Amino acid sequence: MDCDKAIHRIYHYLDGELTIWRRRAIARHLDECPPCAEGFDFEIELRQVIASKCRDEVPPELRRRIAAALGEPLPEDPPETL
């Protein structure tokens, strides 16, 4: 697998959307290609930062309105972030 194909498929790889054979081909390429491996590591770190920092609080009134519109009771201990 060349670098262009690996980079093109890296997001599918990270999302677990590839067959086992394509995952193995990309993993092998990453083991043998330091520039692609660095890009892969960067993408993993970026996803971790986004997951940990990019959270919005849902105002309680909005939660109540959504629950009422769905006809659902609010949970007793609702999560504060999405």
C-alpha positions in Angstrom: 0.0 0.0 0.0 1.3 3.4 -0.9 1.1 6.6 1.2 -1.7 8.1 -0.7 -3.9 5.1 -0.2 -3.0 4.8 3.5 -3.8 8.5 4.2 -7.0 8.3 2.2 -8.1 5.3 4.3 -6.8 6.4 7.7 -10.0 7.9 8.8 -12.0 4.8 7.9 -9.3 2.8 9.8 -9.7 5.0 12.9 -13.5 4.7 12.7 -13.3 0.9 12.5 -15.0 0.8 9.0 -12.5 -1.4 7.2 -12.2 -5.1 6.7 -9.6 -6.9 8.7 -7.4 -7.3 5.6 -7.4 -3.5 4.9 -6.7 -2.8 8.5 -3.7 -5.1 8.4 -2.4 -3.5 5.2 -2.7 -0.1 6.8 -1.1 -1.2 10.0 1.8 -2.8 8.1 2.2 0.5 6.1 2.3 2.5 9.3 4.9 0.2 10.8 7.1 0.7 7.8 6.5 4.4 7.0 7.5 6.9 9.8 5.9 10.0 8.1 2.5 8.2 7.8 2.8 6.9 11.3 3.4 10.4 12.6 0.3 11.6 10.8 -1.7 8.7 12.3 -0.4 9.5 15.8 -1.4 13.2 15.3 -4.9 12.2 14.2 -5.3 10.0 17.3 -4.2 12.9 19.6 -6.5 15.3 17.8 -9.5 13.1 18.3 -8.6 12.7 22.0 -8.4 16.4 22.5 -11.6 17.0 20.6 -13.4 14.3 22.6 -12.2 15.7 26.0 -12.5 19.5 25.3 -15.4 19.9 22.9 -18.4 19.3 25.1 -21.5 21.6 25.3 -23.7 21.9 28.4 -27.3 21.4 27.7 -29.5 24.0 29.5 -32.0 22.3 31.9 -34.9 24.1 30.2 -34.0 22.8 26.8 -33.7 19.3 28.3 -37.2 19.6 29.8 -38.6 20.9 26.5 -37.1 18.0 24.5 -38.3 15.4 27.0 -41.8 16.9 27.0 -41.9 17.0 23.1 -40.9 13.3 23.1 -43.3 12.4 25.9 -40.5 11.1 28.0 -39.9 11.7 31.7 -36.5 13.2 32.5 -34.1 10.8 34.2 -33.5 11.5 37.8 -29.8 12.2 37.4 -29.4 13.6 33.8 -25.9 14.0 32.2 -24.9 17.6 32.0 -23.0 17.4 28.7 -23.5 16.0 25.2 
